[in-house]
Amino acid sequence: MEPPAPPPPEPSPTPGKIRTWWHPLLASLLRWQLGSHYQLQEEVPVGQKPLQIDILLLHQEQGDLPDSARQILAGLVEHLGAYTLLEFKSPTDTLRAGDFQTFLAYALLYRAQHHPLLDPEQLHLLVLAPRLTRPYREELRTLGVTLEQHESGIWRLHGGQALHPTWVLETEHLVGLDHPLLSLLSPRFLENKVVVYELLRQGGYTELVVYLGQQIIQFQLRGKEFAMQHLGTDNQMAQALQDLLYLLPPEERLRGLREDQLAQALQDLLALLPPKDRLKGLSPKDRLKGLSPEEHLEGLSPEELERLRQLLLTEKKPGSSSPPS
């Protein structure tokens, strides 16, 4: 017998975009908080081929952002410039060798297409990723780029090919009330969503948690077309929404939805609840309403069926009292 042929080698990961549901979620959160101060564009083309930058922020309104927005966006808003290109690695993604050069190439293509004489200091580059990985550090070192840590999880890039003000934000470390929005993009959020939700809610960021829940519902209402375009959509979104349901008061869960979306949203919400929670508040009679006799018996164990049979026999004995009608 000949040994089985060796499996074909797995292709090495190439730099580029892995589009997940986290990307439109981040865009929605930024658009909500930045308001008219910045114009936000998603998946911005940087050439004739389908090369796209995750998010472009254009500063367009003079004056400071509201304090509330600066608090929610802490850790990120301090690094925005007149033009800001944002590369986002979701909590389930990672930085690879080649990612820095790809982002830099996109930035240069954007400049060449739109603002070829722009002062490099006016264009800021932000990388949001779970952590700085060894392959990414080696790529920076190869290109003569050095890292300066400003605080835990926030790194400034200097020298070499870092032609523009560039920062890497490690979302793994930027968690807690000092970084409300970044907490929702962290791997720790996936590990224990309820703890993060509750922390933000107790810190006065209930509106942020409510907005997140509304965005997840909106994504679910967009159905299969949305899921096909964003990896990891169904399971992660369903779990995130289910965790939210246990924390938000009922009046907040569907706030902001149009009337034509409420029925579908309610069905989706109910589908996420365990059976015991769906039936809360219903009397035994209401729980069985609309079921046929056969359906009443479905799911009963042999012991329960035998007990029911004995009860029925007792009811039929002469002289036994009948239940009130």
C-alpha positions as CSV (number, residue, x, y, z in Angstrom):
1,M,0.0,0.0,0.0
2,E,1.4,3.4,-1.0
3,P,1.4,6.1,1.6
4,P,-1.2,8.8,1.1
5,A,-0.1,11.8,-0.8
6,P,1.0,14.7,1.4
7,P,-1.7,17.4,1.6
8,P,-1.0,20.5,-0.5
9,P,0.8,23.2,1.5
10,E,-1.4,25.8,3.0
11,P,-1.0,29.2,1.4
12,S,0.8,31.7,3.6
13,P,-1.4,34.5,4.8
14,T,-1.1,37.5,2.5
15,P,-1.5,41.1,3.7
16,G,-4.9,42.5,3.0
17,K,-8.4,42.9,4.4
18,I,-10.5,40.4,6.2
19,R,-13.9,42.1,6.3
20,T,-15.9,41.2,9.4
21,W,-19.1,42.6,11.0
22,W,-16.8,44.6,13.4
23,H,-15.8,47.0,10.6
24,P,-19.2,48.6,9.9
25,L,-19.8,48.5,13.7
26,L,-16.7,50.6,14.3
27,A,-17.7,53.0,11.5
28,S,-21.2,53.4,13.0
29,L,-19.9,54.1,16.4
30,L,-17.4,56.7,15.1
31,R,-20.0,58.4,12.9
32,W,-22.3,58.6,15.9
33,Q,-19.7,60.2,18.1
34,L,-17.8,62.4,15.7
35,G,-21.0,63.9,14.2
36,S,-20.4,66.9,11.9
37,H,-16.8,67.4,13.1
38,Y,-15.5,64.7,10.8
39,Q,-16.8,63.2,7.5
40,L,-16.4,59.5,7.7
41,Q,-16.0,57.3,4.6
42,E,-15.8,53.5,4.5
43,E,-13.8,51.2,2.2
44,V,-12.3,54.2,0.4
45,P,-10.9,53.3,-3.1
46,V,-7.2,54.3,-3.5
47,G,-6.7,53.4,-7.1
48,Q,-8.2,51.9,-10.2
49,K,-8.2,48.4,-8.7
50,P,-10.3,47.3,-5.7
51,L,-7.9,48.6,-3.1
52,Q,-9.7,50.0,-0.1
53,I,-8.9,51.7,3.2
54,D,-11.1,50.7,6.0
55,I,-12.0,54.2,7.2
56,L,-11.2,57.7,6.1
57,L,-11.9,60.6,8.5
58,L,-11.9,64.2,7.2
59,H,-11.9,67.0,9.7
60,Q,-14.5,69.4,8.5
61,E,-15.9,71.4,11.4
62,Q,-13.9,73.9,13.5
63,G,-14.1,73.8,17.2
64,D,-13.6,71.0,19.8
65,L,-15.6,67.8,19.9
66,P,-18.1,67.6,22.8
67,D,-16.5,66.4,26.0
68,S,-18.9,63.4,26.0
69,A,-17.6,62.3,22.6
70,R,-13.9,62.8,23.6
71,Q,-14.5,60.6,26.7
72,I,-16.1,57.8,24.7
73,L,-13.4,57.9,22.0
74,A,-10.5,58.3,24.5
75,G,-7.3,56.7,23.2
76,L,-8.3,57.2,19.6
77,V,-9.6,60.8,19.2
78,E,-6.3,62.3,20.4
79,H,-4.5,61.0,17.3
80,L,-6.9,62.3,14.6
81,G,-5.6,64.8,12.1
82,A,-6.9,66.8,9.3
83,Y,-6.9,63.6,7.3
84,T,-6.9,60.2,9.1
85,L,-6.7,56.8,7.6
86,L,-7.7,54.0,9.9
87,E,-6.8,50.3,9.5
88,F,-8.8,48.1,11.7
89,K,-8.0,44.5,12.8
90,S,-11.1,43.0,14.5
91,P,-10.7,41.2,17.9
92,T,-10.4,37.9,16.0
93,D,-7.8,39.1,13.5
94,T,-4.1,39.7,13.8
95,L,-1.2,41.9,12.5
96,R,1.0,40.0,10.0
97,A,4.3,40.8,8.3
98,G,3.4,42.9,5.3
99,D,0.5,44.7,6.9
100,F,2.4,47.9,7.6
101,Q,3.7,48.1,4.0
102,T,0.3,47.4,2.6
103,F,-1.3,50.2,4.7
104,L,1.6,52.6,3.8
105,A,1.1,51.8,0.1
106,Y,-2.7,52.5,0.4
107,A,-1.9,55.8,2.1
108,L,0.5,56.8,-0.6
109,L,-2.0,55.8,-3.3
110,Y,-4.6,57.9,-1.6
111,R,-2.3,60.9,-1.5
112,A,-1.3,60.5,-5.1
113,Q,-5.0,60.2,-6.2
114,H,-6.4,63.1,-4.1
115,H,-3.8,65.3,-2.4
116,P,-0.3,64.7,-4.0
117,L,1.2,67.8,-2.4
118,L,-0.3,67.3,1.1
119,D,2.0,68.1,4.0
120,P,2.8,64.6,5.5
121,E,2.0,66.0,9.0
122,Q,-1.6,66.5,7.9
123,L,-2.2,62.9,7.2
124,H,-2.4,60.6,10.2
125,L,-2.3,56.8,10.1
126,L,-4.0,54.8,12.8
127,V,-3.8,51.0,13.2
128,L,-6.3,49.4,15.6
129,A,-5.4,45.8,16.4
130,P,-5.6,43.4,19.3
131,R,-1.8,43.4,19.8
132,L,1.5,44.2,18.3
133,T,2.7,40.8,17.0
134,R,6.3,39.6,16.5
135,P,6.0,39.4,12.7
136,Y,4.7,43.0,12.6
137,R,7.5,44.2,14.8
138,E,10.1,42.5,12.6
139,E,8.6,44.1,9.5
140,L,8.9,47.6,11.2
141,R,12.5,46.8,12.2
142,T,13.4,45.7,8.7
143,L,12.1,49.1,7.3
144,G,14.0,51.1,9.9
145,V,10.9,52.0,11.9
146,T,11.1,52.3,15.7
147,L,8.4,52.1,18.3
148,E,7.8,54.5,21.1
149,Q,5.3,53.5,23.8
150,H,3.3,56.5,24.9
151,E,1.3,54.5,27.4
152,S,0.1,50.9,27.8
153,G,-1.3,49.9,24.4
154,I,-0.5,53.1,22.5
155,W,2.6,53.2,20.3
156,R,4.0,55.9,18.1
157,L,6.0,54.9,15.0
158,H,9.1,56.9,14.1
159,G,11.7,57.0,11.3
160,G,12.3,54.8,8.3
161,Q,9.2,54.3,6.2
162,A,6.9,56.0,8.8
163,L,6.5,59.1,6.7
164,H,3.3,60.3,8.4
165,P,2.3,60.5,12.1
166,T,1.5,56.9,12.7
167,W,0.1,55.1,15.8
168,V,-0.7,51.5,16.7
169,L,-3.4,51.0,19.3
170,E,-3.5,47.6,21.0
171,T,-7.1,47.0,21.9
172,E,-6.1,44.1,24.1
173,H,-4.8,46.7,26.6
174,L,-7.2,49.6,26.1
175,V,-10.1,48.3,28.1
176,G,-12.1,49.9,30.9
177,L,-13.7,53.2,31.7
178,D,-10.7,55.1,30.4
179,H,-11.3,53.7,26.9
180,P,-15.1,53.1,26.5
181,L,-15.3,52.6,22.7
182,L,-12.0,50.7,22.4
183,S,-13.2,48.3,25.1
184,L,-15.9,47.1,22.7
185,L,-13.3,46.4,20.1
186,S,-11.0,44.4,22.4
187,P,-10.5,40.6,22.6
188,R,-11.5,40.9,26.2
189,F,-14.9,42.0,25.1
190,L,-15.3,38.7,23.3
191,E,-14.0,36.7,26.3
192,N,-16.5,38.3,28.7
193,K,-19.0,40.6,27.1
194,V,-21.3,40.8,30.1
195,V,-18.5,42.1,32.3
196,V,-17.6,44.8,29.8
197,Y,-21.2,45.8,29.2
198,E,-21.8,46.0,33.0
199,L,-18.6,48.0,33.6
200,L,-19.6,50.6,30.9
201,R,-23.1,50.8,32.1
202,Q,-22.1,51.4,35.7
203,G,-19.6,54.0,34.5
204,G,-22.4,56.0,32.9
205,Y,-22.1,54.8,29.3
206,T,-25.5,53.2,29.1
207,E,-26.2,55.1,25.9
208,L,-23.1,53.5,24.3
209,V,-24.2,50.0,25.2
210,V,-27.7,50.7,24.0
211,Y,-26.3,52.1,20.7
212,L,-24.2,48.9,20.3
213,G,-27.3,46.7,20.8
214,Q,-29.3,48.7,18.2
215,Q,-26.5,48.4,15.6
216,I,-26.4,44.6,16.1
217,I,-30.2,44.4,15.6
218,Q,-29.9,46.6,12.5
219,F,-27.2,44.3,11.1
220,Q,-29.3,41.2,11.8
221,L,-32.3,42.8,10.0
222,R,-30.2,43.2,6.9
223,G,-30.1,39.4,6.7
224,K,-28.1,37.1,4.5
225,E,-26.6,39.7,2.2
226,F,-24.9,41.4,5.1
227,A,-23.8,38.1,6.7
228,M,-22.2,36.9,3.4
229,Q,-20.1,40.1,3.2
230,H,-18.9,40.0,6.8
231,L,-17.1,37.0,8.3
232,G,-18.2,35.6,11.7
233,T,-21.4,37.5,11.6
234,D,-24.1,35.1,12.7
235,N,-22.6,33.5,15.8
236,Q,-20.8,36.5,17.2
237,M,-23.6,38.9,16.7
238,A,-26.2,36.5,18.1
239,Q,-24.1,35.9,21.3
240,A,-23.4,39.6,21.7
241,L,-27.1,40.5,21.4
242,Q,-28.1,37.7,23.8
243,D,-25.7,39.0,26.4
244,L,-27.0,42.5,25.9
245,L,-30.6,41.4,26.5
246,Y,-29.9,40.4,30.1
247,L,-28.5,43.9,30.9
248,L,-30.7,46.4,29.0
249,P,-34.1,47.4,30.3
250,P,-36.9,46.3,28.0
251,E,-37.7,49.9,26.9
252,E,-34.1,50.3,25.6
253,R,-33.8,47.1,23.6
254,L,-35.8,48.3,20.6
255,R,-35.5,52.1,20.9
256,G,-34.7,53.8,17.6
257,L,-36.1,51.1,15.3
258,R,-38.7,52.0,12.6
259,E,-42.1,50.5,12.9
260,D,-41.6,48.3,9.9
261,Q,-38.6,46.8,11.6
262,L,-40.1,46.1,15.0
263,A,-41.9,42.9,14.2
264,Q,-38.8,41.2,12.7
265,A,-36.6,42.5,15.5
266,L,-38.9,41.1,18.1
267,Q,-38.8,37.7,16.4
268,D,-35.1,37.8,16.3
269,L,-34.8,38.8,20.0
270,L,-37.2,36.1,21.1
271,A,-35.3,33.5,19.1
272,L,-32.2,34.4,21.0
273,L,-33.8,33.9,24.4
274,P,-33.8,30.5,26.1
275,P,-37.3,28.9,26.3
276,K,-37.8,29.6,30.1
277,D,-37.2,33.3,29.5
278,R,-39.6,33.5,26.5
279,L,-42.4,32.1,28.7
280,K,-41.8,34.4,31.7
281,G,-45.0,36.1,32.9
282,L,-47.3,33.6,31.2
283,S,-49.7,31.5,33.2
284,P,-49.7,27.7,32.6
285,K,-52.9,28.1,30.7
286,D,-51.5,30.7,28.4
287,R,-48.4,28.7,27.8
288,L,-50.4,25.8,26.4
289,K,-52.9,27.9,24.4
290,G,-53.1,27.0,20.8
291,L,-51.5,23.5,21.2
292,S,-53.3,20.3,20.2
293,P,-53.6,17.4,22.7
294,E,-50.8,15.7,20.9
295,E,-48.5,18.7,21.1
296,H,-49.3,18.9,24.9
297,L,-47.7,15.5,25.3
298,E,-44.6,16.2,23.2
299,G,-41.4,16.3,25.2
300,L,-42.9,14.6,28.3
301,S,-40.7,11.8,29.8
302,P,-42.0,8.3,30.2
303,E,-42.3,9.0,34.0
304,E,-44.3,12.2,33.3
305,L,-46.6,10.4,30.9
306,E,-47.3,7.6,33.4
307,R,-48.1,10.2,36.1
308,L,-50.5,11.9,33.7
309,R,-52.1,8.5,33.0
310,Q,-52.6,7.9,36.7
311,L,-54.1,11.3,37.1
312,L,-56.6,10.7,34.3
313,L,-57.6,7.3,35.7
314,T,-58.2,9.0,39.1
315,E,-60.4,11.6,37.4
316,K,-62.6,8.8,35.8
317,K,-63.2,6.8,39.0
318,P,-66.8,7.0,40.3
319,G,-67.3,9.5,43.0
320,S,-64.1,11.3,42.3
321,S,-64.5,15.1,42.4
322,S,-64.3,16.9,39.0
323,P,-62.3,20.0,38.6
324,P,-64.4,23.2,38.5
325,S,-65.3,24.2,35.0
